[in-house]
Amino acid sequence: MDRRSVLRTTVAAAGGAVFSGSLWTGALAAPAQPGPSPYGPLGAADANGIQLPAGFTSRVVARSRQTVPGTSYTWHDAPDGGACFVAGTGWVYVSNSEIASTGGASAVRFNADGSISSAYRILGNTNRNCAGGATPWGTWLSCEEVSLGYVYETYPLGGTAAVRRPAMGRFNHEAAAADPVRQVVYLTEDESTGCFYRFRPTVWGDLSAGTLEVLVAGSATSGPVTWARVPDPDGSPTLTRNQVSGAKRFSGGEGCWYADGTCWFTTKGDNRVWAYDAVNQRIDLAYDDSLVSGTAPLTGVDNITGTRSGDLYVAEDGGNMEINIITPDEVVAPFLRIGGQSSSEICGPAFSPDGTRLYFSSQRGTSGSSSGGITYEVRGPFRS
């Protein structure tokens, strides 16, 4: 998008989840290129093994198979996708568990000062819950990353049972992002020949019924697109991605984030960040590691989130175990790096509702095993 675009900030905080970010107007001028981070270079690793820019600090929030500090709740294995929600004067961070058959999702509730008040289960006995997405009405969509997997709508504040949402399609789900303007939910598919979907609820705010559509386009990496209805969202006997002729293929759909008319999503097979312009119905490349000048700072692209300033934060599955920032003027640079955990991946980046704290997990930690997951918090002078 135009590097000199005037930035506009909007916030829609219905239900507690923050959907905001600067408007990157027009078509992308070119995919993002390496450059200096707005936060400066990374410093030496701290006591948690994390390299951060000056002024930022980290703490460990939870470890798999250990009780969350200040609670009696044991944190889940293989923490993955996550999001934050307003909870009274504090907030909640939810996290999926990418474990077969018993996956589900958990939550940590924070007081206004950032101290932990409680932790608890919000979904259980589901299959490889990888990523997902927050809704404007304050629920968390937890997605199963298995063939014919489901989306589950969960309740971060607890006290309400999760609900399966089959109308949103059965396929190898990864992430979801709600667009409150067009009243749709975008969905990625983690397959080497996967698709990009949107779900149109019959009634906005009620995901029990609606229409599943798939993006249709040519082979180009930019240009106009259309949408077509998926005839059978159940995906049996014909998989959803094979039901519509001309459905555009994406190489391993991963993270998904909506802000100000654009849905950003990542594909791990080709290390790309895509921008779907929902206003003009077109796609463009926001980042492609094969098109950068010099050494690509961002590889193994995975989960993605954004901020009010319009900055995108993209977590790596592998790579250098970094979270990279992509700015509205199309600069990509490392924001943090985790050392000594090369057999892990970074998952679930999400900002607290006030934008001052970033949560994320190392799925397998230093052990390289799903039982070694670590969930972190980073505080500092994030751009607002």
C-alpha positions in Angstrom: 0.0 0.0 0.0 1.1 3.6 -0.5 4.0 4.3 1.9 2.7 7.8 2.5 -0.9 6.8 3.2 -2.6 8.9 5.9 -3.2 6.6 8.8 -6.7 6.3 10.2 -7.4 4.5 13.5 -10.7 3.0 14.4 -11.6 0.8 17.3 -14.6 -1.5 17.5 -14.4 -3.1 20.9 -17.8 -4.8 21.1 -17.7 -7.7 23.5 -14.2 -6.8 24.7 -12.0 -7.9 21.8 -10.2 -5.0 20.1 -10.5 -4.8 16.3 -8.4 -1.9 15.3 -5.5 -0.7 13.2 -4.4 1.9 10.7 -5.9 1.8 7.3 -3.4 0.9 4.7 -5.2 2.4 1.7 -5.0 1.3 -1.9 -3.2 -1.5 -3.5 0.2 -2.6 -2.1 3.1 -0.7 -3.8 5.3 -3.8 -3.2 5.8 -6.5 -0.6 7.5 -5.3 2.6 11.3 -5.1 2.6 13.8 -5.4 5.4 14.6 -2.2 7.3 15.3 -0.8 10.7 12.7 -1.6 13.4 10.8 1.4 14.8 11.9 0.0 18.2 15.6 -0.3 17.4 17.8 -3.3 17.4 17.4 -6.3 19.7 19.4 -6.4 22.9 21.0 -9.3 24.7 18.9 -12.1 25.9 17.1 -11.5 29.2 16.7 -14.0 32.0 14.0 -15.8 30.0 16.2 -16.2 27.0 14.3 -13.5 25.0 16.0 -10.7 23.0 14.0 -7.5 23.1 14.5 -3.9 22.0 15.5 -1.3 24.7 12.7 -0.5 27.1 10.9 -3.9 26.9 10.7 -6.6 29.5 9.4 -10.2 29.5 7.9 -12.6 32.1 6.7 -16.2 32.1 3.0 -16.4 32.6 2.5 -20.2 32.5 4.3 -23.5 31.7 2.7 -26.7 30.4 2.0 -29.3 33.1 2.7 -26.7 35.8 0.2 -24.7 37.9 -0.4 -21.2 36.7 1.2 -18.9 39.3 -1.3 -17.8 41.9 -3.9 -20.5 40.9 -4.4 -24.2 41.2 -4.9 -24.7 37.5 -2.5 -26.8 35.4 -1.6 -25.2 32.1 -2.1 -27.2 28.9 0.4 -28.9 26.6 1.3 -27.4 23.2 -0.1 -23.9 23.7 -1.0 -22.4 20.3 -3.4 -19.7 19.0 -4.6 -17.0 21.4 -6.4 -13.7 21.9 -7.2 -11.2 24.6 -10.6 -10.1 25.9 -11.8 -7.4 28.3 -12.8 -8.8 31.7 -14.1 -6.2 34.1 -11.2 -3.9 34.9 -8.8 -6.5 33.7 -8.5 -8.9 30.8 -8.3 -12.6 29.8 -5.8 -14.3 27.6 -7.1 -17.5 26.0 -4.8 -20.2 24.5 -5.5 -23.3 22.4 -3.9 -26.7 23.0 -2.7 -28.4 19.8 -3.0 -31.9 21.3 -4.9 -34.8 19.6 -8.3 -35.8 21.1 -7.9 -33.8 24.3 -6.8 -30.4 23.0 -9.3 -27.7 23.8 -8.4 -24.2 25.2 -7.6 -22.5 28.5 -7.7 -19.0 29.9 -5.7 -16.9 32.2 -7.5 -13.9 33.8 -5.5 -10.8 34.8 -6.3 -8.0 37.3 -6.0 -4.4 36.2 -2.4 -4.3 37.5 -1.5 -7.3 35.4 -1.4 -9.8 38.3 -3.0 -13.2 37.7 -6.4 -13.7 39.4 -7.4 -17.1 38.0 -6.9 -19.7 35.2 -9.4 -22.3 33.9 -10.6 -24.5 31.0 -13.0 -23.1 28.4 -12.9 -26.1 26.0 -12.0 -29.7 26.4 -11.7 -33.0 24.5 -11.4 -31.6 21.0 -8.8 -32.3 18.4 -5.6 -30.4 17.7 -6.9 -26.9 18.5 -4.4 -24.8 16.6 -5.4 -21.2 16.0 -8.8 -19.4 15.8 -10.0 -15.9 16.3 -11.9 -13.4 18.5 -15.4 -12.2 17.7 -16.8 -8.7 18.3 -19.3 -10.1 20.8 -16.5 -11.5 23.0 -16.2 -15.2 22.2 -13.2 -17.1 21.0 -13.4 -19.4 17.9 -11.2 -22.4 18.6 -10.3 -24.3 15.4 -9.4 -27.9 14.9 -6.5 -28.5 12.6 -7.5 -32.0 11.4 -9.3 -33.2 8.2 -13.0 -32.5 8.7 -12.2 -30.4 11.8 -14.8 -28.2 13.4 -14.9 -24.6 14.8 -15.9 -24.3 18.4 -17.3 -21.1 19.8 -16.0 -20.7 23.4 -16.6 -18.2 26.2 -13.4 -16.6 27.6 -14.9 -15.4 30.8 -16.0 -18.9 31.7 -19.4 -20.2 33.0 -20.8 -21.0 29.5 -20.2 -24.3 27.7 -18.5 -24.1 24.3 -20.6 -24.8 21.2 -19.7 -26.6 18.0 -20.4 -24.5 14.9 -20.6 -27.0 11.9 -22.1 -24.4 9.6 -18.7 -22.8 9.5 -17.4 -25.8 7.6 -15.5 -29.0 8.2 -11.9 -28.9 7.0 -8.4 -28.6 8.2 -9.0 -25.3 10.1 -6.3 -22.9 11.2 -7.4 -19.4 12.0 -10.4 -17.1 11.9 -11.0 -13.3 11.8 -14.3 -11.4 12.1 -15.2 -8.5 9.8 -17.9 -6.6 11.6 -18.5 -4.2 8.7 -19.4 -6.9 6.1 -20.6 -9.2 8.9 -18.5 -12.2 7.8 -15.8 -14.4 9.4 -12.7 -15.2 7.3 -11.2 -18.7 7.7 -7.8 -20.2 6.7 -7.1 -23.8 5.8 -3.8 -25.5 6.7 -3.4 -27.6 3.5 -0.7 -27.4 0.8 -3.6 -26.8 -1.6 -5.9 -25.1 0.9 -8.4 -22.3 0.3 -9.4 -19.1 1.9 -13.0 -18.9 3.1 -15.6 -16.6 4.6 -18.7 -17.5 6.6 -21.8 -15.3 6.3 -24.0 -15.9 9.4 -27.7 -15.7 8.7 -27.8 -13.4 11.8 -24.7 -11.5 12.7 -23.6 -12.6 16.2 -25.2 -16.1 15.8 -22.9 -18.6 14.2 -25.4 -21.5 14.2 -26.4 -21.0 10.6 -25.2 -19.2 7.5 -23.4 -19.6 4.2 -19.8 -20.8 3.7 -18.0 -19.2 0.7 -14.6 -19.8 -0.9 -12.4 -17.2 -2.6 -12.1 -17.6 -6.3 -9.3 -16.0 -8.4 -6.7 -16.8 -11.0 -3.1 -17.8 -10.3 -1.8 -14.3 -9.9 -0.6 -13.0 -6.5 -2.6 -9.8 -6.8 -5.8 -8.6 -8.4 -9.6 -8.8 -8.1 -11.3 -11.8 -6.6 -14.8 -13.1 -6.2 -16.5 -15.5 -3.8 -18.5 -18.6 -4.5 -20.8 -20.7 -2.2 -19.4 -24.0 -0.9 -22.3 -26.4 -1.7 -21.6 -28.8 1.2 -19.8 -27.3 4.2 -19.8 -30.7 5.8 -16.9 -31.7 3.5 -18.1 -35.3 3.0 -17.7 -37.0 0.6 -16.1 -34.2 -1.3 -13.7 -31.9 0.7 -14.7 -28.3 0.8 -11.6 -27.1 -1.0 -12.5 -29.4 -4.0 -16.2 -28.4 -4.4 -15.8 -25.1 -6.3 -14.1 -24.8 -9.7 -11.6 -22.0 -9.7 -11.1 -21.8 -6.0 -7.8 -20.1 -5.4 -5.1 -22.4 -3.7 -2.9 -21.2 -0.9 0.1 -23.1 0.4 -0.6 -23.9 4.0 -3.0 -21.2 5.4 -2.0 -20.0 8.9 -2.7 -16.9 10.9 -5.5 -14.4 10.1 -6.2 -10.8 11.3 -8.8 -8.3 10.3 -8.5 -4.5 10.7 -10.0 -1.5 8.8 -11.3 -3.2 5.7 -8.3 -5.6 5.3 -7.9 -9.2 6.3 -4.3 -10.2 6.6 -3.5 -13.9 6.4 -0.3 -16.0 6.2 0.8 -19.0 4.2 3.7 -21.1 5.6 4.4 -23.1 2.4 5.7 -20.0 0.6 6.4 -17.7 3.5 3.9 -15.1 2.5 1.7 -12.5 4.2 -1.4 -11.8 2.1 -3.7 -8.8 2.2 -7.4 -9.2 1.2 -8.9 -5.8 0.6 -12.5 -6.4 1.5 -13.6 -2.9 0.3 -12.3 -3.4 -3.2 -12.4 -7.2 -3.2 -8.8 -7.9 -4.3 -5.7 -9.6 -2.9 -2.1 -8.4 -2.7 1.1 -9.7 -1.3 2.2 -7.8 1.9 5.3 -9.9 2.3 7.1 -12.7 0.4 10.5 -13.9 1.7 11.6 -14.7 -1.9 11.1 -11.1 -2.9 13.1 -9.3 -0.3 16.4 -7.6 -0.8 19.2 -9.5 1.0 18.5 -11.9 3.8 14.8 -12.4 4.6 14.2 -11.5 8.3 10.9 -13.3 8.5 10.6 -17.0 7.6 8.4 -19.8 8.8 5.4 -17.4 8.9 2.6 -18.5 11.2 0.2 -16.6 13.6 -0.4 -12.9 13.0 -1.9 -10.1 15.0 -2.0 -6.3 14.7 -2.1 -3.0 16.7 -3.9 0.3 16.7 -0.9 1.8 15.0 -1.4 -0.5 12.0 1.7 -2.6 12.8 1.5 -6.3 12.1 3.2 -8.8 14.3 4.0 -12.2 12.6 5.2 -15.1 14.6 7.6 -17.7 13.2 7.2 -21.5 13.2 10.9 -22.3 13.2 13.0 -19.6 11.4 15.0 -17.8 14.0 12.2 -18.1 16.6 11.2 -14.5 16.1 8.2 -12.3 16.1 8.7 -9.8 13.3 7.0 -6.5 12.9 5.6 -5.2 9.5 4.9 -1.5 9.6 2.4 0.4 7.5 5.3 1.9 5.4 6.2 -1.7 4.5 9.3 -2.3 6.6 9.8 -5.8 8.1 12.2 -6.3 11.1 12.6 -8.6 14.1 10.8 -7.4 17.2 11.9 -10.2 19.5 13.8 -13.5 19.3 13.8 -16.5 21.6 17.1 -18.3 22.1 17.7 -22.0 22.8 14.3 -23.2 21.5 15.0 -24.1 17.9 12.7 -27.2 18.1 9.7 -25.0 19.0 7.5 -22.4 17.3 6.0 -19.1 18.4 2.2 -19.1 18.7 -0.7 -17.1 19.8 0.6 -13.5 19.7 -2.1 -11.1 21.1 -2.2 -7.7 22.7 -3.9 -6.8 25.9 -7.0 -4.6 25.3 -5.0 -1.4 26.2 -2.2 -2.4 23.8 0.6 -2.3 26.4 1.3 -6.0 26.8 1.9 -8.7 24.2 1.2 -12.4 25.0 2.5 -15.4 23.0 3.7 -18.9 23.6 6.6 -21.1 22.6 4.7 -24.3 21.9 7.4 -26.7 22.8 9.8 -24.5 24.8 13.4 -25.7 25.5 12.5 -29.3 25.6 11.2 -29.6 22.0 8.2 -31.5 23.4 4.5 -30.5 23.6 4.8 -30.9 27.4 7.4 -28.1 27.5 5.2 -25.2 26.3 5.8 -21.7 27.8 3.5 -18.7 27.6 5.0 -15.3 27.9 4.1 -11.6 28.4 6.1 -8.7 27.0 5.6 -5.1 28.3 7.0 -1.9 26.9 6.4 1.3 24.9 4.4 -0.2 22.0 3.3 2.3 19.4 -0.3 3.4 19.8 
